[in-house]
């Protein structure tokens, strides 16, 4: 294959795609055994996000095997080196959101195969039909002197086995009725760039005291059928995807089994709204992940207008989580509420499944109930299952609103804010309103502790709670132990009696 020139590559927008010269097996003899072809090329800096190598596949192929390699030259300090992702589309084409997707491994693998009865994790088993297939190369970063790659495609001929019908986990577990349920909804396995099997992740989820988990592999749904035997009365398993665009990552959380969501666009193309609607049509939630992460392409740039929730805390608490928390709180001050959650984003040892975890008040341990609780913001985030919170606001008549709810009271009527905490001895509680931190207290060094504070709806439009570790770099606060979604205070004219329902879900 002749190398694509810089002028040709840059003739399209940076976020678009380029189809390069490919591989033709169109005249291969089906009885002639395996056939292998290799293509080489160089991608210059500024290449399109996706380069497609067409592969002409004749009849009689039972398996496609692809391997690739690329150079990794030394680069000056502060300069990005080469990183090249890879995936596959079949004869149905590469149309955005189309049906041709057959798998993605990003940069996690150097080879993969697809056939009717099996595929490399991350790839979709199914018939290998004749036509023009596409190997997609995605230059994540390119060194100043360019990225030289080699792609080798092998076709194996012969009879194809039947494609097994996938079996998915049930959408309901036994549960405890209306209760608080703990979950981790950002997890990776060998089906994308994780190093653990689904069985290992399920075991770690149970050990972490979780009631539910969500499988969210990067840019593929191929692992959805790997979880059915791992669910049980004690563990609900939801399905989803982490969509890794070039301008940030977003979780499709709790979608219908087999749902694939495309990722090949940038924020400036204004295409994400279309895929957010696809996620909701598939029964899922749209959750931007680690919105202020500092890795290349990881920070979320498409805003929260299409979000059902936002992942404010991702993995062990770090400075970018503190920035996410501050940005989320600033949106609350402006009157925009997007429920917050936290997840581990665990990939491999020593990543801890369930650190952190989201604790959801739901009517039962089912997909529908858990997603409803998250969507309503009836949840808090904790660093482990040893930490439990009870957070309420109560008026003088005994009416109480909990996390994610709204209490309607007269503007000057006193209300009592109360947080009970277990599992965080000696840690600091902070009550936060639209004005900032208005109450702090240190919990007892042993046993359960509680903190109370009085305010009014005229003084605080919402109250939320944080539990913090000791500060290591004062005046900056310590890392989070836990935090809640807000309770909203709605001031009404005159006495609150006769003004309609006094406790209602928070609204956005």
C-alpha positions in Angstrom: 0.0 0.0 0.0 1.3 3.4 -0.8 1.7 5.7 2.1 -1.0 8.4 2.5 0.4 11.9 2.1 -0.1 14.6 4.7 -2.1 16.7 2.2 -4.5 13.8 1.6 -4.9 13.0 5.2 -5.6 16.6 6.1 -8.1 17.2 3.4 -10.9 16.2 5.8 -11.6 17.7 9.2 -9.5 16.5 12.1 -12.4 14.7 13.7 -13.5 12.9 10.5 -12.2 9.8 8.9 -9.9 8.8 6.0 -10.1 5.6 3.9 -6.7 4.4 2.9 -5.5 1.8 0.5 -6.3 -1.7 1.8 -6.1 -5.4 1.3 -7.9 -7.4 -1.4 -8.6 -11.1 -1.1 -11.4 -10.9 -3.7 -9.9 -13.6 -6.0 -8.6 -15.9 -3.2 -9.3 -19.6 -3.7 -11.6 -20.8 -0.8 -9.9 -24.2 -1.0 -6.4 -22.7 -0.9 -5.9 -22.6 2.9 -5.1 -19.5 4.9 -4.2 -16.3 3.0 -2.2 -13.4 4.6 -1.6 -9.9 3.4 0.3 -7.0 5.1 -0.1 -3.3 4.6 2.2 -0.5 5.8 1.9 3.2 6.1 2.8 6.3 8.0 0.4 8.7 9.7 1.7 12.3 10.1 1.0 14.6 13.1 -2.5 16.0 12.6 -3.9 12.9 11.1 -7.7 12.3 11.1 -9.0 10.6 14.2 -9.9 7.4 12.2 -8.2 5.8 9.2 -10.0 2.9 7.6 -8.2 0.1 5.8 -10.6 -1.8 3.5 -10.3 -5.5 3.4 -12.0 -7.3 0.5 -13.3 -10.6 1.9 -14.4 -13.3 -0.5 -16.8 -16.1 0.1 -15.9 -19.2 2.2 -14.0 -17.3 5.0 -14.6 -18.7 8.4 -12.2 -16.4 10.4 -10.6 -13.0 10.1 -7.4 -12.5 12.1 -5.7 -9.1 12.4 -2.4 -8.1 14.0 -0.7 -4.8 14.0 2.4 -3.0 15.2 3.7 0.6 15.2 6.9 2.5 16.0 7.4 4.2 19.3 10.3 6.6 18.8 11.7 8.6 21.7 10.3 12.1 21.9 11.4 15.3 23.7 10.1 15.9 27.2 6.6 17.4 27.2 5.9 15.9 23.7 3.3 13.2 23.1 4.6 9.9 21.6 2.8 7.4 19.4 -0.3 5.6 20.5 -2.5 3.8 18.0 -5.9 2.2 18.7 -7.6 -0.4 16.5 -11.0 -1.9 15.8 -13.1 -3.7 13.1 -16.2 -3.0 11.0 -17.8 -5.6 8.7 -19.3 -5.4 5.2 -22.2 -3.3 6.5 -19.9 -0.3 6.6 -18.5 2.3 8.9 -21.4 4.7 9.0 -21.6 6.6 12.3 -24.1 4.7 14.5 -24.6 2.1 11.8 -24.7 -1.7 12.1 -21.2 -2.6 10.9 -19.4 -2.5 14.2 -17.6 -5.8 15.0 -15.3 -4.8 17.8 -12.8 -2.6 19.5 -9.7 -3.2 21.5 -8.2 0.3 21.6 -4.5 -0.1 22.4 -5.0 -3.0 24.7 -4.2 -5.8 22.2 -1.8 -6.3 19.3 -4.0 -8.9 17.6 -7.6 -10.2 17.4 -9.9 -12.6 15.5 -13.5 -12.8 14.6 -15.5 -15.8 13.5 -19.0 -17.0 13.6 -18.8 -18.9 16.9 -16.2 -16.9 18.9 -14.1 -13.7 18.9 -11.4 -12.1 20.9 -12.8 -10.3 23.9 -14.0 -6.9 22.8 -15.1 -8.2 19.4 -18.4 -9.6 18.3 -18.8 -13.2 17.1 -20.9 -13.7 14.0 -20.9 -14.7 10.4 -17.9 -13.6 8.2 -19.9 -12.5 5.2 -18.2 -11.5 1.9 -17.8 -7.9 1.0 -15.6 -4.9 2.0 -14.6 -5.0 5.7 -12.7 -2.3 7.4 -9.9 -2.3 9.9 -10.1 1.1 11.7 -6.9 2.7 13.0 -7.3 5.5 15.5 -4.1 7.5 16.1 -4.6 8.6 19.7 -1.4 10.7 19.7 1.3 11.0 17.0 5.0 11.8 17.5 6.5 14.7 15.7 8.1 12.5 13.0 4.9 10.5 12.4 3.5 7.1 13.2 4.6 4.1 11.1 2.3 1.1 11.3 2.1 -2.4 9.9 -1.3 -4.3 9.7 -1.4 -8.0 8.9 -4.7 -9.6 7.9 -5.1 -13.4 7.7 -8.2 -15.0 6.2 -8.9 -18.6 7.2 -11.2 -20.6 4.9 -13.6 -23.4 5.8 -17.0 -24.2 7.1 -18.5 -21.9 9.8 -20.0 -23.0 13.1 -23.3 -21.7 14.3 -23.3 -18.4 16.2 -24.4 -18.9 19.8 -27.3 -16.9 21.1 -26.1 -14.6 23.9 -27.5 -15.0 27.4 -27.8 -11.9 29.6 -28.0 -11.4 33.3 -31.5 -11.0 34.9 -32.8 -7.5 35.5 -33.9 -8.2 39.0 -32.3 -9.7 42.2 -33.9 -10.6 45.5 -33.1 -7.3 47.3 -34.6 -6.0 50.5 -37.6 -4.0 49.2 -37.2 -0.3 49.5 -33.7 0.1 50.9 -30.3 1.6 50.3 -28.3 -0.4 47.7 -24.6 -0.1 47.1 -23.1 -0.2 43.6 -20.1 0.4 41.4 -21.1 1.5 37.8 -17.8 2.0 36.1 -15.8 -1.2 35.7 -13.6 -2.8 33.1 -12.5 -6.3 32.3 -10.6 -8.2 29.7 -13.4 -7.2 27.3 -11.7 -3.9 26.9 -8.5 -2.7 28.6 -9.0 -4.3 32.0 -6.9 -7.2 33.2 -9.6 -9.0 35.2 -12.2 -11.4 34.0 -15.8 -10.8 34.6 -15.8 -13.6 37.2 -13.0 -11.9 39.1 -14.8 -8.5 39.0 -18.0 -10.1 40.3 -16.1 -11.8 43.2 -14.5 -8.5 44.1 -17.8 -6.7 44.0 -19.3 -9.2 46.4 -16.2 -8.9 48.7 -16.7 -5.1 48.6 -20.2 -5.4 49.9 -21.9 -4.3 46.7 -25.5 -5.1 45.7 -25.1 -4.2 42.1 -22.5 -3.4 39.4 -22.5 -2.1 35.9 -20.1 -3.4 33.2 -18.8 -0.5 31.1 -16.2 -1.6 28.6 -14.6 1.0 26.3 -16.5 1.4 23.0 -17.9 -2.1 22.8 -20.9 -4.2 24.0 -19.2 -7.4 23.1 -18.9 -8.5 26.8 -22.6 -8.2 27.6 -23.1 -11.9 27.3 -20.3 -12.8 29.7 -22.1 -11.8 32.9 -25.3 -14.0 33.1 -23.8 -16.8 35.2 -22.2 -14.3 37.6 -25.4 -12.6 38.7 -27.4 -13.9 41.7 -29.9 -13.1 44.3 -27.2 -11.1 46.1 -25.8 -9.3 43.1 -27.6 -7.4 40.3 -25.5 -6.9 37.2 -26.4 -4.1 34.8 -24.9 -3.6 31.4 -23.5 -0.5 29.6 -20.6 1.0 27.8 -17.9 3.7 28.4 -18.0 5.8 25.3 -14.5 7.3 24.8 -14.8 10.2 22.4 -11.8 12.4 21.6 -13.3 15.1 23.9 -14.2 13.1 27.0 -15.7 9.9 28.2 -19.4 9.2 29.1 -21.1 6.2 30.6 -24.1 4.6 29.0 -25.3 3.1 32.3 -27.9 0.3 32.5 -28.8 0.0 28.8 -30.7 -2.8 27.2 -28.4 -5.9 26.6 -26.6 -5.7 23.3 -26.8 -2.0 23.0 -23.8 -0.4 21.2 -23.2 3.4 21.3 -20.8 4.9 18.8 -17.9 7.1 20.0 -16.4 8.5 16.8 -17.1 12.3 17.1 -15.8 15.4 18.9 -17.7 18.0 20.9 -17.5 20.6 18.1 -19.5 18.3 15.8 -22.6 18.6 18.1 -23.4 14.9 17.6 -23.5 13.7 21.2 -27.1 14.7 21.7 -28.1 12.1 19.2 -26.3 9.4 21.0 -27.6 10.6 24.4 -31.1 10.0 23.1 -30.1 6.5 21.9 -28.9 5.7 25.4 -32.2 6.8 26.9 -34.2 4.9 24.3 -32.2 1.8 25.3 -33.4 2.4 28.9 -30.1 3.7 30.2 -28.7 6.8 31.9 -26.2 9.3 30.4 -23.4 9.9 32.9 -20.2 11.9 31.9 -17.3 10.2 33.5 -14.3 11.8 35.4 -15.1 15.2 33.7 -11.9 16.9 34.8 -9.5 14.0 34.3 -6.1 15.2 32.9 -5.3 12.3 30.5 -5.4 13.2 26.8 -9.0 13.2 25.6 -10.4 12.1 29.0 -12.0 15.4 30.2 -15.6 15.8 29.3 -16.1 18.8 26.9 -19.8 18.3 25.8 -21.4 19.8 28.9 -24.1 18.5 31.1 -27.1 19.5 29.1 -27.7 15.9 28.0 -26.6 14.3 31.3 -28.8 12.3 33.7 -26.1 12.2 36.3 -22.4 13.0 36.5 -19.5 11.0 37.9 -18.0 13.5 40.4 -15.7 11.0 42.2 -13.7 8.5 40.1 -11.4 6.0 41.9 -9.1 6.9 44.8 -9.8 10.6 45.6 -7.5 12.9 43.7 -7.2 16.6 42.8 -9.3 16.3 39.6 -12.1 14.9 41.8 -12.0 17.9 44.0 -12.3 20.1 40.8 -15.2 18.0 39.7 -16.9 18.4 43.1 -16.4 22.2 43.0 -17.8 22.5 39.4 -20.8 20.4 40.3 -21.5 22.5 43.4 -21.1 25.7 41.3 -23.8 24.4 39.0 -26.1 23.8 42.0 -25.5 27.4 43.0 -26.7 28.5 39.6 -29.8 26.4 39.9 -28.7 23.5 37.7 -28.9 20.1 39.4 -27.4 17.0 37.9 -27.3 14.2 40.4 -23.8 13.2 41.4 -22.4 9.7 41.7 -19.0 8.0 42.2 -17.4 4.8 40.8 -14.1 3.0 41.0 -13.2 2.8 37.2 -11.3 -0.3 38.3 -9.2 -2.0 35.6 -6.6 -4.2 37.3 -4.7 -4.8 40.5 -4.3 -2.8 42.7 -7.5 -1.0 41.6 -10.2 -1.6 44.3 -13.7 -2.4 43.1 -16.2 -0.4 45.1 -13.8 2.5 45.9 -15.8 4.6 45.8 -19.4 3.3 45.5 -22.8 4.9 45.1 -25.4 4.1 47.6 -28.9 4.4 46.1 -32.3 4.5 47.8 -34.4 2.3 45.5 -37.8 0.5 45.7 -36.0 -2.8 45.0 -32.9 -4.4 43.6 -33.8 -4.2 40.0 -32.5 -2.4 36.9 -35.6 -0.2 36.8 -35.5 0.8 40.5 -31.8 1.4 40.7 -31.8 3.6 37.6 -34.8 5.5 38.9 -33.0 6.2 42.2 -29.9 7.4 40.4 -31.9 9.6 38.1 -33.7 11.2 41.0 -30.5 11.8 42.9 -31.6 9.7 45.9 -28.0 8.6 46.5 -24.8 9.4 48.2 -21.2 8.3 47.6 -18.9 6.6 50.1 -15.3 5.3 49.9 -16.3 1.8 51.1 -19.2 -0.3 52.4 -18.1 0.4 56.0 -19.4 4.0 55.6 -23.1 4.7 56.0 -24.9 8.1 56.0 -28.4 9.2 57.0 -29.1 12.8 55.9 -32.4 14.7 56.5 -33.9 18.1 56.8 -36.9 18.5 59.1 -39.2 21.4 59.7 -41.0 22.3 63.0 -44.0 20.2 62.1 -42.0 17.1 61.7 -42.0 16.9 58.0 -38.8 15.5 56.7 -37.0 15.5 53.3 -34.1 13.2 52.4 -31.3 13.1 49.9 -32.5 14.3 46.5 -35.8 15.6 47.8 -37.3 19.1 48.2 -38.9 20.5 51.4 -41.3 23.4 51.0 -41.4 25.7 54.0 -42.1 29.3 54.8 -39.0 31.3 54.1 -38.2 32.2 57.7 -39.3 28.9 59.3 -36.5 27.1 61.1 -35.5 23.7 59.8 -33.0 21.2 61.3 -30.3 19.6 59.2 -29.1 16.3 60.5 -26.4 13.9 59.4 -25.7 10.5 61.1 -22.5 8.7 60.1 -21.1 5.3 60.8 -17.7 4.0 59.7 -15.8 7.4 59.8 -14.5 7.9 63.3 -12.8 11.1 64.0 -13.5 12.5 60.5 -14.9 16.0 59.7 -18.4 16.7 58.7 -19.2 19.7 56.5 -22.6 21.1 55.6 -22.5 23.0 52.3 -25.1 25.4 50.9 -25.2 27.8 48.0 -23.1 30.2 50.2 -20.4 27.6 50.9 -19.4 25.6 54.0 -21.6 26.9 56.9 -21.1 24.2 59.5 -18.2 21.9 60.4 -17.8 19.3 63.2 -15.5 16.4 64.1 -17.1 13.0 64.6 -16.4 11.0 67.7 -13.4 8.7 67.6 -15.5 5.6 68.2 -18.9 4.5 67.1 -21.7 6.4 65.3 -21.7 10.2 65.2 -24.3 12.8 64.4 -24.2 16.5 63.5 -27.1 19.0 63.5 -27.5 22.5 62.2 -30.3 25.0 62.0 -31.2 27.1 59.0 -34.1 28.5 56.9 -35.1 28.4 53.3 -34.4 32.1 53.0 -30.8 31.4 54.0 -30.0 28.2 52.1 -31.6 27.0 48.9 -30.0 23.6 49.4 -27.9 21.7 51.9 -25.6 18.8 51.2 -23.2 17.0 53.4 -19.5 16.0 53.1 -17.4 13.7 55.4 -13.7 14.4 55.0 -10.4 12.8 56.0 -7.9 15.1 57.8 -6.3 17.8 55.6 -2.8 17.1 54.4 -2.2 20.4 52.7 -4.2 23.0 54.7 -6.1 25.2 53.9 -7.2 22.7 51.3 -9.7 20.2 52.7 -8.9 16.5 53.2 -10.0 13.8 50.8 -13.6 12.8 50.8 -14.8 9.9 52.9 -18.4 10.4 51.6 -20.7 13.1 50.2 -24.4 13.4 49.6 -26.6 14.8 46.9 -28.5 17.9 48.1 -31.7 18.4 50.0 -33.5 21.4 48.5 -35.3 24.0 50.5 -38.1 25.8 48.7 -39.3 29.0 50.3 -43.1 29.6 50.1 -45.1 32.7 50.9 -46.6 32.6 54.3 -47.2 29.4 56.3 -46.4 26.3 54.3 -49.7 24.7 55.2 -52.1 24.7 52.2 -49.3 25.2 49.7 -49.5 21.7 48.2 -47.1 18.9 48.9 -44.4 19.8 51.3 -41.9 17.0 50.5 -41.3 16.2 46.8 -38.5 15.0 44.6 -35.8 17.6 43.8 -36.3 19.1 40.3 -33.8 20.1 37.7 
